[in-house]
Structure formats: C-alpha cells, structure tokens
Amino acid sequence: MEPNKFSDNSLSTQIAKKITQQIISGELQPGEKLSEYMYADEFGTSRAPVREALYLLTIEGLVERIPRKGALVKGYSPSEIFDLLEIRTMLEELAMKRIKERGVQSISLERMNLLLDKMYKEEDSRAYTHLNHDFHMCLIEMSGSEIISKMYERLEMPLLSIQNMSFSASGNIEKSIKEHKLLLQLLQENQVEVALELLNKHNRDVIESIQKQIKDKQK
C-alpha cells in the first residue's frame, strides 16, 4: 500500500514515495544522508525533482536539512516518539467521544471490516503498518470532526515510521489483529465506552512495546 499523503503522479511525488517506503521499512536509518545525485541517477532526472521530493518529506517530518550536512533521515528522540504516540492516543480518545455523541457510522464499519480482512492476510510488517493506520483513520473519520482529522493526518508519516518498529517485533501483529477484531465487534454492538477502554489499553501496550525496543537497542 502506498503512502496516501502524495496523491499526484509527478516525478517528485514518485521519488518521495520511494524514499518514504525506504524510511518506513528501515532500509534507510535515522541520521542517514540522502544523496540527491543517487536518486537523480536512479530516476533518470536532474536534481530539481529530488530536491522537491526532499522538501515534501521535510514538511511531513521524515527528513531534516542540516547546514553543511544536507538532507538526512529524521531521527526522533525517545521523548519525541512518546510525545507522538501520546498525542495519537489523545486524538483517538477524543474521536471515540465524538463517535459516542454522534453515533457509529455503518459505512466506516464496513471499511474497517475490509481492512481487517487484509490485515489477517498480511505478513509484511511495513504493509501491515499501513493497514493498521488506515483502520485507525476510520475511527478518526467516524468522529465527524475535521479538526481531529487534520491533526491526526499531520502525524501520519512519523507514526508509520515509528509503528513499523513495533510491528516488526515477534507476536505484535497477531496481538494487534485480535484487538482490532474485538474493537470492531464492540463498535458494531454500539458499545462505544467499552471500545474506548480497549483502544486506550491497545495504545498503551504499543507505547510499552516501543519503550522496550528502545531500551533493548540502548543496551
């Protein structure tokens, strides 16, 4: 599944998608330098579309430009990672409160069910990360709040990069599928408050899993 932030078909967008996939998959690591010449050669173009792609990715929070070093894959400190995950949790909790007020939308449940079917079949952690994000985005859209949706969309690219780390750990995809299945079932039964409790626990578990992985890397 392609990142949905880049919807047009321009060359700079194609390059941005390529770099995004490399970052989310871990092929490109935080702090790694991005060569304009290499991507220009790969795509048979000048450096101008590559610079535009890197500019797009800087806006999305995946790339940072550092004087005398150029464009690097953006790395997030542990505190920044946890801030992003906590903000995600708060936005999803607020979305669930709006769903309780406005009602569960059947069209969103249908899309979540389709996504869940794909999640069952997906074995690649990067592709699963995209499906997971789309599933959670259904909750955000069901809230009916444009403000919540726009704020959540701003987190998309950094979250995809961070969450892929969680889903690459053994057993986390299986646990995620079980919890998403139960969450969908609760919403279908209109048990929004119970669904919120499950969602909050699910998000806390994600934070704890990533905390453990970061600690293990620091040993």
C-alpha positions, 0 to 999 in steps of 0.5 A, spaced: 500 500 500 502 506 498 503 512 502 496 516 501 499 523 503 502 524 495 496 523 491 499 526 484 503 522 479 509 527 478 516 525 478 517 528 485 511 525 488 514 518 485 521 519 488 518 521 495 514 515 495 520 511 494 524 514 499 518 514 504 517 506 503 525 506 504 524 510 511 518 506 513 521 499 512 528 501 515 532 500 509 534 507 510 536 509 518 535 515 522 541 520 521 542 517 514 544 522 508 540 522 502 544 523 496 540 527 491 545 525 485 543 517 487 536 518 486 537 523 480 541 517 477 536 512 479 530 516 476 533 518 470 532 526 472 536 532 474 536 534 481 530 539 481 525 533 482 529 530 488 530 536 491 522 537 491 521 530 493 526 532 499 522 538 501 515 534 501 518 529 506 521 535 510 514 538 511 511 531 513 517 530 518 521 524 515 527 528 513 531 534 516 536 539 512 542 540 516 547 546 514 553 543 511 550 536 512 544 536 507 538 532 507 538 526 512 533 521 515 529 524 521 531 521 527 526 522 533 528 522 540 525 517 545 521 523 548 519 525 541 516 518 539 512 518 546 510 525 545 507 522 538 504 516 540 501 520 546 498 525 542 495 519 537 492 516 543 489 523 545 486 524 538 483 517 538 480 518 545 477 524 543 474 521 536 471 515 540 467 521 544 465 524 538 463 517 535 459 516 542 455 523 541 454 522 534 453 515 533 457 509 529 457 510 522 455 503 518 459 505 512 466 506 516 464 499 519 464 496 513 471 499 511 474 497 517 471 490 516 475 490 509 481 492 512 481 487 517 480 482 512 487 484 509 490 485 515 489 477 517 492 476 510 498 480 511 505 478 513 509 484 511 510 488 517 511 495 513 504 493 509 501 491 515 503 498 518 499 501 513 493 497 514 493 498 521 493 506 520 488 506 515 483 502 520 485 507 525 483 513 520 476 510 520 475 511 527 478 518 526 473 519 520 467 516 524 468 522 529 465 527 524 470 532 526 475 535 521 479 538 526 481 531 529 482 529 522 487 534 520 491 533 526 491 526 526 493 526 518 499 531 520 502 525 524 501 520 519 508 519 516 512 519 523 507 514 526 508 509 520 515 510 521 515 509 528 509 503 528 513 499 523 518 498 529 513 495 533 510 491 528 516 488 526 517 485 533 515 477 534 507 476 536 505 484 535 501 483 529 497 477 531 496 481 538 494 487 534 489 483 529 485 480 535 484 487 538 482 490 532 477 484 531 474 485 538 474 493 537 470 492 531 465 487 534 464 492 540 463 498 535 458 494 531 454 492 538 454 500 539 458 499 545 462 505 544 465 506 552 467 499 552 471 500 545 474 506 548 477 502 554 480 497 549 483 502 544 486 506 550 489 499 553 491 497 545 495 504 545 498 503 551 501 496 550 504 499 543 507 505 547 510 499 552 512 495 546 516 501 543 519 503 550 522 496 550 525 496 543 528 502 545 531 500 551 533 493 548 537 497 542 540 502 548 543 496 551 
